[in-house]
Amino acid sequence: MKAIYKSLGYTLLSVLLGLLFLVLVNLIPTGRMEENCRESVPIFQEEGYAPTEWYSTRVQDNFSDALMLATAAYPGDEPLLERAVGAYRLGVTPEDPEHAFFAITGTKTIEPVASFIKIYGGTVDTSIARESYARYWNGYQIYLKPLLTVLNYGQIRNVNTIVQYLLLLVILKLLLRKYPYGLVPFVIMVLFLAPTAIGKCLMHSHDYYVALLTTLLLLWNPGGKINGENVWKPFLFAGIATAYLDLFSTPTISVTIPLCILCMQLFGQRTWKENLFTLIQCAFVWALGYAGMWAGKWLIALALQGREFRDTLFYSVQHWSSASQGAAPGIGLSDRLHTLKTMGDCLINNVHIDCVMLIWAGISCVGLFRNRKAVTPRLLADAALFLIPALIPIAWSVIISNHSGTHFFATYRILAPVVLALLGAAGMLESAKPEGKAARGQAR
């Protein structure tokens, strides 16, 4: 209960600080941002709204990136607090309103990439409307506005890719030193995430960054300050950061990837019940921070926008949690399971990565067989704890069925940590030492 009370306090503070940061970055003039948006138009003209990244063959989300850039560069003159909460952007009104890109966002406009090209490419031939994404925090503006002031979209992509690979290299080095049997499973999971595509997509980078940074913090553990009593704190702030930055793409990877690393750290340590409690506690406070940040933004937006925001929010929640992939809500279990199958098929559609995974799984099985005498019931119980991060994305996909199914080309990524969980559990069992040898090693 003490951890829960502290989590609620940290979340409330984060809501206030998050709003303050958005207000401050909205003080930055948008002149240079608009100029860099104009320089970015050729990329969107060439690639469209959903290009396929050549190396990974995964779909990039230029649709959302254009929306983010337009939000960051919005030149409106509304009161500062209203701009910070409303997350406004310019869009082009379609000649046929029935073909608006997304009815539940309020004013009907054409899809964001087409709007971006027309507005910043100087080819607007119809009226311009103001759109709002007030139900999201849109916290990405705290880094995108400063970056867009000095860099165009292509340059921001390059910086994004370099930073992500540097973080990944540091994590792999720490894994090799501390948990070598978890290194290859982690690499395989990253391959399924398609890092080359994520580096070129700001939308999908947010959850990936939170997952990498939380993982790095757990592995590095500066000064040994992260211990059994406060290990929940990185997960709380991971949930808070995910809700603040993300546009509801792949949120669960920011909890499932670090949970897999925590399973490795707890393996064979303390009692099984203590390990189970720690994992449940960390998952719970992540959810608390995530839901608390969402609730905070909704209350703020409701106070400022009133019924207009309430109606849009209620419709969107009903729409995205329904089982059917369309306007009509549904609750059918078969439809929800079909969504899960669609995402699973998308996950394993790269034969090269599939082969690497199957080969490593075979090697792990051979290693487990050779090391079977060292695998005790207690270690098997600890390995079973890896099922917690494996089941979270499955439950999420079934509950948030419509959104997961409609955007399966992106949301499939939340299933990638399942691979890390299963292969990681096998690796930890394979690395186990016979009790006699372990005791002699400790004596030496």
BAPA-274233 format. One record per residue: x, y, z of N, C-alpha, C in turn. Coordinates in steps of 0.2 Angstrom, whole numbers, plus 5000, padded with zeros to 4 digits. Layout:
// BAPA-274233
XYZXYZXYZ ...
//
This chain:
// BAPA-274233
500449945000500050005000500450065000 501050065003501550125003501750134996 501850084992502150094986501550124981 500950104983500350124979500250204980 500250224987500250294989500750334985 501350314986501950344982501850354975 501550294972501450294965500950354963 500350354967499850404965500150474966 500550484971500850554972501350564966 501750524964502150534958501750544952 501250514951500850514945500550584945 500250604950499950674951500450724949 501050724952501550774951501750764943 501750714940501950704933501450734929 500750734931500250764927500350844927 500550864933500650944933501250964930 501850924930502450944927502350934919 501950874917501850864910501450924907 500950954910500651004908501051074907 501451084913501951134913502451134907 502751074906503151064900502851084893 502251064892501851074886501751154885 501551184891501451254891502151294889 502651274892503351304890503551294883 503451234880503751224873503251264868 502651274871502251314866502351384866 502851404870503151474870503651484864 503851424861504351434856504051454849 504351504846504051524840504051474835 503551474830503451414826503751434819 503951494818504251514811504751464808 505251444812505751404809505451334809 505051314813504751244812504351244806 503951294804503551284798504051284792 504651324792505151314787505351244786 505551214792505851144791505251094789 504651114791504151074788504051074780 504151134778504151144770504751104767 505351104771505951064768505750994769 505350974773505150894774504650874769 504350914765503850894761504050844756 504650844752504850794747504850724750 505050714757505050654759504350614759 503850654761503150634761502850624754 503050664750502850654743503150594740 503750574741504050514739503850454742 503750454749503550394752502850384753 502450434753501750424755501650414762 501050394764500850384771501050324775 501150274771501350204774501850164770 502450194769502950164765503250094768 503450054764503849994767504550004767 504849994773505550004774505949944771 506449964767506749914762507049864766 507449874771507849824775507349774778 506949794782506549754787505849734783 505649764778505049754774504449774779 504549814784503949834789503749894786 503049904788502749974786502950024791 503150084788503250144792502650184793 502550224798501950264800502050334798 502150354792502250424790501550464791 501050424792500350454793500350494800 500650454805500650484812501250534812 501750524809502350574809502150634806 501750634801501550704798501050734803 500650694806500150724811500550754817 501150724819501550754824501850814822 502150814816502550874814502050934813 501450924811500950974810500751004817 500650954822500450974828501051024831 501651004831502251034833502251104830 502151114824502251174820501651214820 501051194823500451234823500551304825 500351354821500551424822499951464825 499451434828498851464831499051524836 498551564837498551614842498151604848 497851544849497451534855497851544862 497451554867497851554874498251504875 498851514878499351464879499151404882 498751404887498551344890498051304886 497651334882497251304877497651264872 498151294869498551264864498951204867 499151214873499551154876499051094877 498451104879497951054880497651024874 497451074869497151054863497551014858 498151024858498550994853498351004846 498251064844497951084838498451074832 498151064826498551054820498151084814 498451104809498051124803497951064798 497351054795497151004791496751034785 496750994779496351024774495750984773 495151034773494551004772494350964766 494150904766494050874760493350894756 493450894749492850914745492250864747 492350804748491850754750491950734758 491550764762491650754770491550684771 491250644767491150574769491850534768 492350564765492950534764493550564769 493250594774493750624779494150564783 494750574785495150524787494950494793 494650524798494550504804493950544807 493350514807492750554810492850574817 493150524821493050534828493550594831 493950624827494450674829494050744829 493450744827493150814827493050834820 493350894818493250924811493550874806 493150864801493450814796493950844791 494450814790495050834786495250774782 495650784777495950734773496550704777 496750644776497250614780497950654781 498250654786498750694788499350704783 499550654780500150664775499850704769 499350694766499050734761498950804763 498650814769498650884772499250914773 499750884775500450914776500750934770 500650894765500950904758500650974755 499950974756499651034753499751094757 499751094763499851154767500551174767 501051134768501751154768502151154761 501751124756502051124749501751174745 501251214748501051274745500451254740 500151204740499651184735498951174738 498851214743498151214746497651244741 497151204739496651224735495951224738 495951204744495251204748495351234755 494851244759494951274765495351234770 495651274775496051244780495551244787 495651184790495251174796495751164802 495551174808495951164814495651094817 496151054818496050984821496350984828 496050944832496250934839496350864841 496950844845497050774847497050784855 496550814858496650834865496550774870 496350714867496350654872496950624873 497450644869498150624870498550674873 499050654877499550714880499950744874 500150704869500550734864501150764867 501450724872502050754875502650754871 502650714865503250714861503450784859 502950834860503050904858503650934862 503850904868504350934872505050924869 505050874864505750864861505650884853 505050874851504950884843504950954842 504651004846504751074844505451104844 505851084849506551114849506951084843 506851014842507150984836506951014829 506251024829506051044822506251124821 506451154826506651224826507351224822 507751174823508451174820508551124814 508051074814508151014809507551004806 507550974799506950954796506850874797 506350854795506050784796506650734795 506950734789507450684787508050684792 508250744794508850754799508650724806 507950744808507750714814507750634814 507550604808507550534808508250504809 508750544806509450514806509750524814 509550574817509750584824509450524828 508750514827508350464830508650394829 508850374823509150314822509850304826 510250354826510950344829510850344836 510450374839510350374847510050304849 509550284845509250214846509850154846 510250164841510750104840511250114846 511450174848511950184853511650154860 511050164861510750134867510650064867 510550034861510449964860511149934861 511649964859512349934859512549934867 512449984870512549984878512149924881 511549924880511149864883511449794881 511649784875511849724873512549704876 512949754877513549754881513449734888 512949764892512749744898512449674899 512049654894511749584894512349534893 512849554889513349504888513749494894 513849544898514249544904513849504910 513149524910512749494916512349434915 512049434909511549374907511749354900 512249324899512449304892511949264888 511649224892511149174889510449214887 510449274889509849314887510049364881 510649364879510849404874510549394867 510549334865510349314858509549314858 509149294864508449304864508249384863 508649424866508549494866508649524859 509149504856509349524849508749494844 508549434845507949414841507349454842 507249474848506649514849506649574846 507249604846507349674843507349664835 507549614832507449604825506749604823 506349564828505549564826505249634827 505549674831505349744832505449794826 505949764822506249804816506549874817 507049874821507349934823507549984817 507649954811507850004805507250044803 506650014804505950044803505850094808 505950074815505750114820506250184820 506850174818507250234818507050284813 506650264808506350314803505650334805 505450314811504750324812504650354820 504550414820504550454827503950414831 503350404828502850374831502950314835 503350264832503450204835504150204840 504450264840505050264844504950274851 504350304853504250324860504250264864 503850214863503750164867504450124867 504750124862505450084861505950124865 505950184865506450224869506350214877 505650214879505550204886505750134888 505550084883505850014885506550004885 506950034881507650034881507950064887 507650124889507950164894507850134901 507250104902507050064908507450004908 507549964903508049904903508749924905 508949984902509650004903509750024911 509250054913509250074921509250014925 508849954923508849894927509549864927 509849854921510449824920511049864923 511049924922511549964925511549974932 510949994935510849994942511350034945 511450104944511950144946511950144954 512550124957512650124964512250074968 511950034964511549974967510850004971 510650064968510050094971509450064970 509350024964508749994963508849924966 508349914971508349854975507649824976 507549774980506949744980506349784983 506549834986506049884989505849934985 506249954980506050014976506149994968 506149934966506249914959505649934955 505049944959504449964955504450034953 504950074955504950144953505150154945 505650114943505750124935505150104931 504750054934504150034930503550094930 503550124936503050174937503150234932 503750254932503950304927503950284920 504050224919503950194912503250204910 502750184914502050194912501850264911 502150304916501950384915502250404908 502850394907503150414901502850394895 502650324895502250294889501650334888 501250344893500550384892500650454889 501250484892501350554890501650564883 502050514881502350524874501950494868 501650434870501450394865500750414862 500550394856499950404853499550334852 499650294857499250234858499450184852 500150174852500350124847500550054850 501050054853501349994856501549994863 501050024868501250044874501549984879 501249924878501449874883502249854882 502549864877503249844876503649884881 503449944884503849974889503749944896 503349894897503349854903503549784902 503349754896503549684895504249674894 504649714890505349704889505749714896 505649764900505949774906505749714911 505149694911504949634915505349574914 505449564907505849504905506549514908 506849574908507549584911507449574919 506949594922506849584929506849514931 506449474927506449404928507149364928 507549394923508249364923508649384930 508449444932508849464938508549424944 507949414944507649374950507749304950 507949274944508049204943508449174948 508149124952508549094957508749134964 508449194964508549234970507949234974 508049244981507549254986507049194985 506449204988505949144987505449164981 505149104979504749114973504149164974 503849154980503349204981503549274981 504149294984504349354984504449384976 504749334972504849354965504149364962 503749324963503049334960502749404962 502749414969502549484971502849544968 503549534967503849594964503649604957 503549554953503349554946502649584945 502249564950501549584950501549664952 501949674957501949744959502149794954 502749774950503049814945502549824939 502149774937501649774932501049814934 500849814940500349854943500449924943 501049944945501250014946501350044939 501550004934501650034927500950044925 500450004926499750014924499450074928 499650084934499350144938499650204935 500350204934500550264931500350284924 500250234920499950234913499250264913 498850234917498150254917498050314921 498450334926498450394930498550454925 499050444921499250504916498650514911 498350464909497850464904497250504907 497050484914496550514917496650584919 497250604920497450674921497350714915 497550694909497450734903496750734902 496350684902495650684901495250734905 495450734912495150784916495250854914 495950864913496150934911495750954904 495750914899495450924893494650934894 494350894898493650904900493450974903 493950994907493851054910493851114905 494251104900494351164896493951154890 493751094887493351094881492651064882 492551044888491851024890491550964886 490950974884490550924881490850904874 491150944871491450924864491950874865 492350884870492850834872492550764874 492050774879491750714882491450674876 491150694872490750654866491350624862 491850654860492350624856492750574860 492850584866493250534871492750474871 492150474873491750414874491650374868 491650414862491550374856492150334854 492750364855493350334853493550274858 493350284864493550224869493050164867 492450184865491950124863492250094857 492450144852492650114845493250074846 493750094849494450054849494449994853 493949994858493949934862493449874860 493049894854492649844852492949794848 492649734847492949674844492949684836 492449724833492449724826492849784823 493149774818493649824815493149864810 492849914813492349954809492050004814 491450034812491150084816490650044821 490449984820489949954824490349914830 490149934836490549904842490349834842 490749784845490549714846490949694852 490749634854491149604860491249524859 491249504852491349434851492049414852 492049354856492749324857493149304851 492749274846493049244840493349304836 493049364836493349424833493949444836 493949444843494549464847495149414846 495049354845495549304844495749304837 495349324832495549334826496049394825 495949444829496449504829497049474832 497049434837497749414840498049364834 497749324831498049284825498349334820 497949384818498149434813498849464815 498849484821499549514824500049464824 499949404826500449344826500649334819 500249334814500449314808500949374805 500749434807501249494805501849484808 501949464815502549454818503049414815 502749354813503249304810503249294802 503149354799503049354792503749364788 504349364792504949374790505349304790 505449274785505649204785506449204788 506849254787507449254789507549254797 507149304800507149304807506749244810 506249214807505949154809506449104810 506849094805507349044805507849054810 508049114812508549124817508249104824 507649124825507249104831507149034832 507048994826506948924827507548884828 508148914825508748884826508948894833 508948954836509148964843508648924848 508048924846507548884850507848804850 508048784845508248714844508948704848 509348754848510048754852509848754859 509348794861509148804868508848734871 508448704867508248634869508748584870 509248584865509848534866510248554873 510348624874510648644880510248624886 509648634886509248614892509248534893 509248494888509248424889509948404892 510448434890511148424893511148444900 510848494902510848524908510248504913 509948454911509248444914509348424921 509948394923510048374930510148444935 510248494932510348554936509748594937 509148574933508548604933508148584938 508048614944507648594950506948624949 506448594953505748624953505748694954 506148724959506148794961506348834954 506848814951507148854945506548844939 506248794939505648784934505148834936 504948844943504448894945504748964943 505348974944505549044942505549054935 505649004931505649014923504849024921 504448994925503649004924503449074925 503849114929503749184930503749224923 504149204919504249234912503549234908 503049194911502449194908502049264909 502249294914501849364916502049414910 502649424908502749474903502449444896 502449374895502149344889501449354888 501049354894500349354894500049424893 500449474896500149544896500049564889 500449564884500249584877499649544874 499649484876499049444873498349474876 498349484882497749514886497649584883 498149624882498049684879497749684872 497949634868497749634861496949604861 496749564865496149544866495649594868 495849634873495449684876495349744871 495949774869495949834864495949804857 495449764855495349724849495349764843 494949814843494849854837495449884835 495749924839496349964838496949914836 496949864840497549814838497449784831 496849764830496749734823496749784817 496549844818496549894813497249914811 497649924816498349944816498849884817 498649824814499049764816499749774813 499849814807500549814804501049854809 500749884814501149924819501049884826 500449864828500349844835500649774835 500749734830501049674831501749674835 502049734836502649734839502549714847 501949724849501849714857501949634858 501949594853501949524854502749504854 503149544851503849524851504149514858 504049544863504249524870504049454872 503549424869503349354870503949314868 504249324863504849284860505449294865 505549354868506049364873505949324879 505249324881505049294888505249214887 504949184882505049114881505749094880 506149124875506849104874507249124880 507049184883507449204889507349154895 506749124896506649074901507049014900 507048994894507448934892508248944893 508449004891509149024892509349024899 508949044904509149054911509148984914 508648934912508748864914509348834911 509548844905510148814902510748844906 510748904909511348924912511348904919 510848874922510848844929511448804930 511748804936512248754938511948704943 512248644943512048594948512148624955 511648604959511748634966512448624969 512648564968513348544971513848594968 513848604962514448644959514348714961 513648744961513548804964513748824971 513648774975513948774982514648774982 514948734978515748734979516048804976 515648824970515848894968515848944973 515248944977515249004982515748994987 515848934989516448914994517048944992 517248934985517848954983517849034983 
//
